[in-house]
Amino acid sequence: MTTERLKLFIRASRPFSLTASAIPVALGGIFVLKELKFSITYFILSIVSIILLQASVNFLNDHDDFINSVDTKDSHSSSGVVVEGLLTLKDVYRNGMLLLIIGCLIGLFLAYKRGAAILILGIIGVVCGYFYTGKPLNLKYRGLGAPIIFIIFGPLMTLGAYYLQMQEFTLQALLISIPTALLTTAILHANDIRDMEHDERAGIKTLSIFIGNKNAQIVYSSLIILAYVSLIIMVIYKYFPYLSLICLLTLPAAIRNINKLKNSKGLSYNIAELDKESGKLQGQFGILLILSILLSSIR
């Protein structure tokens, strides 16, 4: 594989979005770092597996959006490798399936070692990922994108990573997934708001189309605001350490994103990069949150 071709495959994996899966899994694992049961091997394998699975979904999403006329030359497609003719449909589908298989094999190994609960959570995640835009469910095209992203990239991943280490589910493990899950959902929602015109033309229904642009903007702002509110509440109730308030350093970026959408005048080119900027915000917030838990665990 040439360097240029490798760059195209990396672009198709949408690196800016991969923190969406890496952070909730890392969060669930790091949260139990001080426990004797913690396994660095399981921790690393879980992150590798989930990144491969998300990258595979990104490839398959490019494939499905193109064949369903959701991504076109005049739309803001997620990676653009197919629309621009840089990779063929066969390329993206084949590599998406390859990444899916490798990610699943690692997941099966973890399920074999740590029990049926991991297998069940993994199956739910893979099914939702594959059929997010894949036939016959086409979940995203039916307005189910946002709730599915919240559940999969929130409670499911964090609970799975926590169970992988501790062999149990707890309310605390569920609650700690909420702030970053809200920010991850905002990434997808920003994408949907930007693409409303093209999605309507393609005949698909996203949440943004169902509720209209004005209400969609309110939902985006609410997702961002609730992420910070839930963080503060969990610090108060000691689900997170006080050091986790360091995440408030990302507030200026959050406010900029909200204002950018508010001042966009409904024009997609004014928010062409809002999904990436939302991904950057989620990444910064998540890394600071994990760092705060890590530092509090080793003190």
C-alpha positions in Angstrom: 0.0 0.0 0.0 1.4 3.4 -1.0 1.7 6.3 1.4 -1.0 8.2 -0.5 -3.4 5.3 -0.4 -2.7 4.8 3.3 -3.6 8.5 3.9 -6.9 8.0 2.1 -7.8 5.0 4.3 -6.9 7.1 7.4 -9.1 9.9 6.1 -12.0 7.5 5.5 -11.7 6.3 9.1 -12.4 9.9 10.2 -9.7 10.2 12.9 -11.3 13.3 14.4 -14.3 11.2 15.5 -12.5 8.2 17.0 -12.3 9.8 20.5 -16.1 9.3 20.5 -15.5 5.5 21.2 -12.1 5.6 22.8 -13.0 8.0 25.6 -16.1 6.1 27.0 -14.2 2.9 27.0 -11.1 4.4 28.6 -13.4 6.1 31.1 -14.9 2.8 32.2 -11.5 1.2 32.6 -9.6 4.1 34.2 -12.4 4.5 36.8 -11.3 1.2 38.4 -7.6 1.7 38.0 -7.0 1.6 41.8 -8.7 -1.8 42.1 -6.6 -4.9 42.3 -8.7 -6.5 39.6 -7.6 -3.9 37.0 -6.0 -5.5 33.9 -3.9 -3.3 31.6 -4.1 -6.0 28.9 -7.9 -6.1 28.9 -7.9 -2.3 29.0 -5.7 -1.9 25.9 -7.5 -4.6 24.0 -10.9 -3.0 24.6 -9.7 0.4 23.3 -8.1 -1.2 20.2 -11.3 -3.2 19.5 -13.6 -0.3 19.9 -11.5 2.0 17.7 -11.4 -0.6 15.0 -15.2 -1.1 15.2 -15.9 2.6 15.0 -13.5 3.0 12.1 -15.3 0.2 10.3 -18.7 1.9 10.8 -17.2 5.1 9.4 -16.1 3.2 6.3 -19.5 1.5 5.9 -21.3 4.8 6.5 -19.4 6.3 3.6 -20.5 3.4 1.4 -24.1 3.5 2.5 -24.5 7.2 2.3 -23.1 7.2 -1.2 -25.3 4.5 -2.6 -28.4 6.1 -0.9 -27.5 9.5 -2.5 -27.1 11.1 0.9 -23.5 12.0 0.1 -23.1 13.9 -3.2 -20.6 16.3 -4.7 -22.5 19.3 -3.4 -22.9 17.9 0.1 -20.6 18.1 3.1 -19.9 14.3 3.1 -18.2 13.0 6.2 -14.8 11.9 4.6 -15.4 12.6 0.9 -13.2 9.7 -0.3 -16.0 8.1 -2.4 -17.7 11.3 -3.6 -14.3 12.6 -4.8 -13.5 9.4 -6.5 -10.4 8.8 -4.4 -11.6 5.3 -3.2 -14.1 3.0 -4.8 -17.2 1.7 -3.1 -15.6 -1.7 -3.1 -12.5 -0.3 -1.4 -14.5 1.3 1.5 -16.9 -1.6 2.0 -14.1 -4.2 1.9 -11.9 -2.4 4.3 -14.9 -1.5 6.5 -15.8 -5.2 6.8 -12.1 -6.1 7.4 -11.9 -3.7 10.4 -15.3 -5.0 11.6 -14.0 -8.6 11.6 -10.8 -7.8 13.4 -12.6 -5.7 16.0 -15.1 -8.5 16.5 -12.4 -11.1 16.9 -10.8 -9.1 19.7 -14.2 -8.6 21.3 -14.9 -12.4 21.1 -11.6 -13.0 22.9 -12.5 -10.6 25.6 -16.0 -12.2 25.9 -14.4 -15.6 26.2 -12.2 -14.4 29.0 -14.7 -12.2 30.8 -18.1 -13.7 30.2 -21.4 -13.6 28.3 -22.2 -10.0 29.4 -19.4 -8.7 27.2 -20.6 -10.8 24.3 -24.2 -9.4 24.6 -23.1 -5.8 24.9 -20.7 -6.4 21.9 -23.5 -7.9 19.8 -25.8 -4.9 20.5 -23.0 -2.5 19.6 -22.0 -4.2 16.4 -25.6 -4.7 15.2 -26.4 -1.0 15.8 -23.1 0.1 14.2 -23.6 -2.0 11.0 -27.3 -1.2 10.6 -26.8 2.5 11.5 -26.9 3.2 7.8 -27.0 -0.4 6.5 -30.0 -2.2 5.2 -32.6 -3.2 6.1 -32.8 -1.2 9.4 -31.1 2.1 8.2 -31.4 3.4 11.7 -30.0 6.9 11.0 -32.3 7.4 8.1 -35.3 6.8 10.4 -34.5 9.5 12.9 -32.9 7.2 15.4 -29.3 8.3 15.0 -29.1 10.6 18.1 -30.6 8.2 20.7 -28.6 5.3 19.4 -25.4 7.3 19.5 -26.1 8.4 23.1 -26.8 4.8 24.3 -24.0 3.1 22.4 -21.3 5.7 22.9 -22.4 6.3 26.5 -23.8 3.7 28.9 -23.1 0.6 26.7 -19.4 1.3 26.1 -18.6 2.6 29.6 -20.6 -0.2 31.3 -18.9 -2.7 29.1 -15.4 -1.4 29.9 -16.2 -1.3 33.6 -17.6 -4.9 33.6 -14.6 -6.1 31.7 -12.5 -5.1 34.7 -14.8 -5.6 37.7 -17.3 -8.3 36.5 -20.2 -6.3 37.7 -22.5 -3.4 36.7 -23.0 -0.4 39.0 -25.1 2.7 38.9 -22.0 4.8 39.2 -20.5 3.2 36.1 -23.7 4.1 34.3 -23.9 7.7 35.5 -20.3 8.6 34.7 -20.9 7.9 31.0 -23.5 10.7 30.7 -21.4 13.9 30.2 -19.2 12.5 27.4 -22.2 10.7 25.9 -24.1 14.0 25.6 -21.1 15.6 23.8 -20.7 12.6 21.5 -24.4 12.9 20.5 -23.7 16.6 19.8 -21.2 15.6 17.1 -23.8 13.5 15.3 -26.4 16.2 15.8 -24.2 18.9 14.4 -23.6 16.8 11.3 -27.4 16.3 10.9 -28.2 20.0 11.2 -25.6 20.9 8.6 -26.8 18.2 6.2 -30.6 18.8 6.6 -31.1 20.1 3.1 -29.2 17.3 1.4 -30.8 14.6 3.7 -34.3 15.9 2.8 -33.4 15.8 -0.9 -32.2 12.2 -0.4 -35.5 11.3 1.2 -34.2 10.3 4.6 -35.4 11.5 8.0 -33.0 12.5 10.8 -34.0 13.9 14.1 -33.2 17.4 12.9 -35.6 17.1 10.0 -38.3 15.7 12.2 -38.1 18.7 14.6 -37.0 21.5 12.3 -33.9 23.6 12.2 -34.8 26.0 15.1 -35.6 23.1 17.5 -32.6 21.2 16.3 -30.4 24.1 17.3 -32.0 24.1 20.8 -31.3 20.4 21.1 -27.6 20.9 20.1 -27.2 23.7 22.7 -29.0 21.6 25.3 -26.7 18.6 24.7 -23.6 20.8 25.3 -25.0 22.6 28.3 -26.3 19.4 30.0 -22.9 17.8 29.6 -21.4 20.5 31.9 -24.4 20.5 34.3 -24.3 16.7 34.7 -20.5 16.9 35.3 -21.0 19.5 38.1 -23.9 17.5 39.7 -21.8 14.3 39.7 -18.9 16.1 41.3 -21.2 17.4 44.0 -22.5 13.9 44.7 -18.9 12.6 44.5 -19.4 10.3 41.5 -16.4 12.3 40.0 -13.5 13.7 42.0 -13.4 17.5 42.6 -10.5 17.6 40.2 -12.9 16.7 37.4 -14.0 20.3 37.4 -10.9 20.9 35.3 -13.2 20.0 32.4 -14.8 23.4 32.7 -11.7 24.8 31.0 -13.3 23.6 27.8 -16.4 25.9 28.3 -15.1 28.7 26.0 -14.9 26.2 23.1 -18.4 24.9 24.0 -19.8 28.5 23.9 -18.1 29.2 20.6 -19.7 26.1 19.1 -23.2 27.1 20.4 -22.8 30.7 19.1 -21.5 29.5 15.7 -24.7 27.4 15.2 -26.9 30.2 16.6 -25.3 32.7 14.1 -25.3 30.4 11.1 -28.5 31.8 9.7 -29.5 28.3 8.6 -26.7 28.2 6.0 -24.8 24.9 6.0 -21.5 26.3 4.8 -21.4 28.4 8.0 -21.3 25.3 10.1 -19.4 23.0 7.7 -16.8 22.2 10.4 -19.1 22.1 13.4 -19.1 18.3 13.6 -15.3 18.3 13.7 -15.3 21.2 16.2 -17.8 19.3 18.4 -15.6 16.2 18.1 -12.6 18.3 19.3 -14.6 19.5 22.2 -15.7 16.0 23.2 -12.1 14.9 22.9 -10.7 17.7 25.1 -13.4 17.3 27.7 -13.0 13.5 27.8 -9.2 13.6 28.1 -9.4 16.1 30.9 -12.1 14.0 32.7 -10.0 10.8 32.3 -6.9 12.6 33.5 -8.7 14.0 36.6 -9.8 10.4 37.5 -6.4 9.0 36.8 -4.6 11.6 39.0 -7.2 11.2 41.8 -6.7 7.4 41.7 -2.9 7.5 42.1 -2.7 10.1 44.8 
